[in-house]
Amino acid sequence: MDEPHDFDDILVPTDGSKAARNGAAQAIKFAQRNDATLHVLYAMDMGDADYVAVPSDIRQTRNRLEKKGQQFVSEIEDLADDAGVSCVTAIKSNTPVEAITEYVDEHDIDLVVMGKRGRSDPDKPLLGSITNRVVGSLDVPVFTA
Protein backbone atom coordinates (compact mmCIF):
# COMPACT_ATOMS: atom_id res chain seq x y z
CA MET A 1 0.00 0.00 0.00
CA ASP A 2 1.29 3.47 -0.86
CA GLU A 3 2.30 5.73 1.97
CA PRO A 4 0.29 8.95 2.33
CA HIS A 5 1.86 11.93 0.64
CA ASP A 6 3.80 14.58 2.50
CA PHE A 7 3.00 17.88 0.89
CA ASP A 8 5.88 20.36 1.00
CA ASP A 9 4.79 22.61 -1.87
CA ILE A 10 1.12 23.23 -2.62
CA LEU A 11 -0.08 25.15 -5.66
CA VAL A 12 -3.35 27.05 -5.76
CA PRO A 13 -4.12 28.63 -9.13
CA THR A 14 -6.49 31.59 -9.02
CA ASP A 15 -8.67 33.48 -11.44
CA GLY A 16 -10.26 35.56 -8.70
CA SER A 17 -13.49 33.54 -8.74
CA LYS A 18 -15.43 32.36 -5.70
CA ALA A 19 -14.40 28.78 -6.53
CA ALA A 20 -10.73 29.83 -6.60
CA ARG A 21 -11.12 31.47 -3.19
CA ASN A 22 -12.69 28.24 -1.88
CA GLY A 23 -9.71 26.35 -3.26
CA ALA A 24 -7.35 28.82 -1.61
CA ALA A 25 -9.01 28.38 1.78
CA GLN A 26 -8.63 24.60 1.49
CA ALA A 27 -5.03 24.91 0.26
CA ILE A 28 -4.16 27.09 3.26
CA LYS A 29 -5.53 24.38 5.58
CA PHE A 30 -3.47 21.73 3.81
CA ALA A 31 -0.39 23.97 4.03
CA GLN A 32 -0.92 24.53 7.76
CA ARG A 33 -1.28 20.79 8.45
CA ASN A 34 1.79 19.92 6.41
CA ASP A 35 3.95 22.91 7.28
CA ALA A 36 4.10 23.43 3.51
CA THR A 37 4.78 26.40 1.29
CA LEU A 38 1.76 27.71 -0.56
CA HIS A 39 2.32 28.76 -4.17
CA VAL A 40 -0.32 31.07 -5.65
CA LEU A 41 -0.45 31.33 -9.44
CA TYR A 42 -2.38 33.58 -11.78
CA ALA A 43 -2.23 32.71 -15.48
CA MET A 44 -2.33 35.77 -17.69
CA ASP A 45 -4.04 34.36 -20.76
CA MET A 46 -3.51 36.84 -23.56
CA GLY A 47 -5.60 34.67 -25.87
CA ASP A 48 -5.54 35.98 -29.42
CA ALA A 49 -4.44 39.49 -28.40
CA ASP A 50 -0.90 38.87 -29.64
CA TYR A 51 -2.22 38.11 -33.12
CA VAL A 52 -4.99 40.66 -33.63
CA ALA A 53 -3.93 43.76 -31.72
CA VAL A 54 -1.39 46.49 -32.32
CA PRO A 55 1.58 46.49 -29.91
CA SER A 56 0.25 49.36 -27.76
CA ASP A 57 -3.05 47.48 -27.27
CA ILE A 58 -1.13 44.34 -26.32
CA ARG A 59 0.88 46.32 -23.74
CA GLN A 60 -2.31 47.81 -22.28
CA THR A 61 -3.97 44.40 -22.13
CA ARG A 62 -0.89 42.86 -20.50
CA ASN A 63 -0.70 45.68 -17.93
CA ARG A 64 -4.40 45.34 -17.12
CA LEU A 65 -4.11 41.55 -16.71
CA GLU A 66 -0.95 41.86 -14.58
CA LYS A 67 -2.68 44.36 -12.30
CA LYS A 68 -5.74 42.12 -11.98
CA GLY A 69 -3.55 39.05 -11.38
CA GLN A 70 -1.52 40.86 -8.73
CA GLN A 71 -4.75 41.73 -6.94
CA PHE A 72 -5.92 38.09 -7.03
CA VAL A 73 -2.63 36.57 -5.79
CA SER A 74 -2.19 39.27 -3.12
CA GLU A 75 -5.64 38.52 -1.72
CA ILE A 76 -4.67 34.88 -1.19
CA GLU A 77 -1.19 35.81 0.04
CA ASP A 78 -2.82 37.94 2.75
CA LEU A 79 -5.01 35.00 3.82
CA ALA A 80 -1.94 32.75 3.95
CA ASP A 81 0.00 35.33 5.99
CA ASP A 82 -2.92 35.61 8.44
CA ALA A 83 -2.84 31.80 8.81
CA GLY A 84 0.92 31.73 9.35
CA VAL A 85 1.56 29.92 6.06
CA SER A 86 4.66 30.56 3.96
CA CYS A 87 3.54 31.86 0.58
CA VAL A 88 5.06 32.47 -2.86
CA THR A 89 3.15 34.22 -5.65
CA ALA A 90 3.61 34.17 -9.40
CA ILE A 91 1.97 35.62 -12.48
CA LYS A 92 2.68 33.73 -15.69
CA SER A 93 1.80 34.69 -19.24
CA ASN A 94 0.31 31.52 -20.71
CA THR A 95 -2.94 29.61 -20.96
CA PRO A 96 -4.09 28.46 -17.52
CA VAL A 97 -3.50 24.76 -18.20
CA GLU A 98 0.01 25.34 -19.61
CA ALA A 99 0.90 27.79 -16.82
CA ILE A 100 -0.23 25.35 -14.14
CA THR A 101 1.49 22.27 -15.60
CA GLU A 102 4.74 24.16 -16.21
CA TYR A 103 4.69 25.64 -12.71
CA VAL A 104 4.12 22.20 -11.17
CA ASP A 105 7.14 20.82 -13.05
CA GLU A 106 9.42 23.80 -12.39
CA HIS A 107 8.71 24.01 -8.65
CA ASP A 108 8.30 20.35 -7.68
CA ILE A 109 4.73 20.90 -6.56
CA ASP A 110 3.31 17.99 -4.50
CA LEU A 111 -0.37 18.96 -4.56
CA VAL A 112 -2.59 21.26 -6.62
CA VAL A 113 -5.71 22.65 -4.97
CA MET A 114 -8.14 24.46 -7.22
CA GLY A 115 -11.76 25.42 -7.55
CA LYS A 116 -14.06 23.01 -9.34
CA ARG A 117 -14.91 25.69 -11.86
CA GLY A 118 -13.69 29.20 -12.52
CA ARG A 119 -14.85 32.46 -14.01
CA SER A 120 -15.25 31.11 -17.53
CA ASP A 121 -17.64 28.28 -16.59
CA PRO A 122 -19.35 28.98 -13.23
CA ASP A 123 -22.49 27.00 -14.13
CA LYS A 124 -20.80 23.70 -15.04
CA PRO A 125 -22.35 20.85 -13.04
CA LEU A 126 -19.11 19.05 -12.09
CA LEU A 127 -15.69 20.34 -13.13
CA GLY A 128 -14.96 23.34 -15.26
CA SER A 129 -12.97 22.93 -18.45
CA ILE A 130 -9.65 24.22 -17.03
CA THR A 131 -9.90 22.08 -13.89
CA ASN A 132 -10.83 19.03 -15.95
CA ARG A 133 -7.84 19.49 -18.27
CA VAL A 134 -5.43 20.11 -15.36
CA VAL A 135 -6.60 16.95 -13.57
CA GLY A 136 -6.00 14.95 -16.74
CA SER A 137 -2.54 16.37 -17.43
CA LEU A 138 -0.76 16.15 -14.06
CA ASP A 139 0.91 13.28 -12.24
CA VAL A 140 0.50 14.95 -8.84
CA PRO A 141 -2.72 14.87 -6.81
CA VAL A 142 -5.30 17.55 -7.62
CA PHE A 143 -7.82 18.44 -4.93
CA THR A 144 -10.89 20.35 -6.07
CA ALA A 145 -12.88 22.56 -3.72
C-alpha positions as CSV (number, residue, x, y, z in Angstrom):
1,M,0.0,0.0,0.0
2,D,1.3,3.5,-0.9
3,E,2.3,5.7,2.0
4,P,0.3,8.9,2.3
5,H,1.9,11.9,0.6
6,D,3.8,14.6,2.5
7,F,3.0,17.9,0.9
8,D,5.9,20.4,1.0
9,D,4.8,22.6,-1.9
10,I,1.1,23.2,-2.6
11,L,-0.1,25.1,-5.7
12,V,-3.3,27.1,-5.8
13,P,-4.1,28.6,-9.1
14,T,-6.5,31.6,-9.0
15,D,-8.7,33.5,-11.4
16,G,-10.3,35.6,-8.7
17,S,-13.5,33.5,-8.7
18,K,-15.4,32.4,-5.7
19,A,-14.4,28.8,-6.5
20,A,-10.7,29.8,-6.6
21,R,-11.1,31.5,-3.2
22,N,-12.7,28.2,-1.9
23,G,-9.7,26.3,-3.3
24,A,-7.3,28.8,-1.6
25,A,-9.0,28.4,1.8
26,Q,-8.6,24.6,1.5
27,A,-5.0,24.9,0.3
28,I,-4.2,27.1,3.3
29,K,-5.5,24.4,5.6
30,F,-3.5,21.7,3.8
31,A,-0.4,24.0,4.0
32,Q,-0.9,24.5,7.8
33,R,-1.3,20.8,8.5
34,N,1.8,19.9,6.4
35,D,4.0,22.9,7.3
36,A,4.1,23.4,3.5
37,T,4.8,26.4,1.3
38,L,1.8,27.7,-0.6
39,H,2.3,28.8,-4.2
40,V,-0.3,31.1,-5.7
41,L,-0.4,31.3,-9.4
42,Y,-2.4,33.6,-11.8
43,A,-2.2,32.7,-15.5
44,M,-2.3,35.8,-17.7
45,D,-4.0,34.4,-20.8
46,M,-3.5,36.8,-23.6
47,G,-5.6,34.7,-25.9
48,D,-5.5,36.0,-29.4
49,A,-4.4,39.5,-28.4
50,D,-0.9,38.9,-29.6
51,Y,-2.2,38.1,-33.1
52,V,-5.0,40.7,-33.6
53,A,-3.9,43.8,-31.7
54,V,-1.4,46.5,-32.3
55,P,1.6,46.5,-29.9
56,S,0.2,49.4,-27.8
57,D,-3.0,47.5,-27.3
58,I,-1.1,44.3,-26.3
59,R,0.9,46.3,-23.7
60,Q,-2.3,47.8,-22.3
61,T,-4.0,44.4,-22.1
62,R,-0.9,42.9,-20.5
63,N,-0.7,45.7,-17.9
64,R,-4.4,45.3,-17.1
65,L,-4.1,41.6,-16.7
66,E,-1.0,41.9,-14.6
67,K,-2.7,44.4,-12.3
68,K,-5.7,42.1,-12.0
69,G,-3.6,39.1,-11.4
70,Q,-1.5,40.9,-8.7
71,Q,-4.7,41.7,-6.9
72,F,-5.9,38.1,-7.0
73,V,-2.6,36.6,-5.8
74,S,-2.2,39.3,-3.1
75,E,-5.6,38.5,-1.7
76,I,-4.7,34.9,-1.2
77,E,-1.2,35.8,0.0
78,D,-2.8,37.9,2.8
79,L,-5.0,35.0,3.8
80,A,-1.9,32.7,4.0
81,D,0.0,35.3,6.0
82,D,-2.9,35.6,8.4
83,A,-2.8,31.8,8.8
84,G,0.9,31.7,9.3
85,V,1.6,29.9,6.1
86,S,4.7,30.6,4.0
87,C,3.5,31.9,0.6
88,V,5.1,32.5,-2.9
89,T,3.2,34.2,-5.6
90,A,3.6,34.2,-9.4
91,I,2.0,35.6,-12.5
92,K,2.7,33.7,-15.7
93,S,1.8,34.7,-19.2
94,N,0.3,31.5,-20.7
95,T,-2.9,29.6,-21.0
96,P,-4.1,28.5,-17.5
97,V,-3.5,24.8,-18.2
98,E,0.0,25.3,-19.6
99,A,0.9,27.8,-16.8
100,I,-0.2,25.3,-14.1
101,T,1.5,22.3,-15.6
102,E,4.7,24.2,-16.2
103,Y,4.7,25.6,-12.7
104,V,4.1,22.2,-11.2
105,D,7.1,20.8,-13.1
106,E,9.4,23.8,-12.4
107,H,8.7,24.0,-8.7
108,D,8.3,20.3,-7.7
109,I,4.7,20.9,-6.6
110,D,3.3,18.0,-4.5
111,L,-0.4,19.0,-4.6
112,V,-2.6,21.3,-6.6
113,V,-5.7,22.7,-5.0
114,M,-8.1,24.5,-7.2
115,G,-11.8,25.4,-7.6
116,K,-14.1,23.0,-9.3
117,R,-14.9,25.7,-11.9
118,G,-13.7,29.2,-12.5
119,R,-14.9,32.5,-14.0
120,S,-15.3,31.1,-17.5
121,D,-17.6,28.3,-16.6
122,P,-19.3,29.0,-13.2
123,D,-22.5,27.0,-14.1
124,K,-20.8,23.7,-15.0
125,P,-22.4,20.8,-13.0
126,L,-19.1,19.1,-12.1
127,L,-15.7,20.3,-13.1
128,G,-15.0,23.3,-15.3
129,S,-13.0,22.9,-18.5
130,I,-9.6,24.2,-17.0
131,T,-9.9,22.1,-13.9
132,N,-10.8,19.0,-15.9
133,R,-7.8,19.5,-18.3
134,V,-5.4,20.1,-15.4
135,V,-6.6,17.0,-13.6
136,G,-6.0,15.0,-16.7
137,S,-2.5,16.4,-17.4
138,L,-0.8,16.2,-14.1
139,D,0.9,13.3,-12.2
140,V,0.5,15.0,-8.8
141,P,-2.7,14.9,-6.8
142,V,-5.3,17.6,-7.6
143,F,-7.8,18.4,-4.9
144,T,-10.9,20.3,-6.1
145,A,-12.9,22.6,-3.7
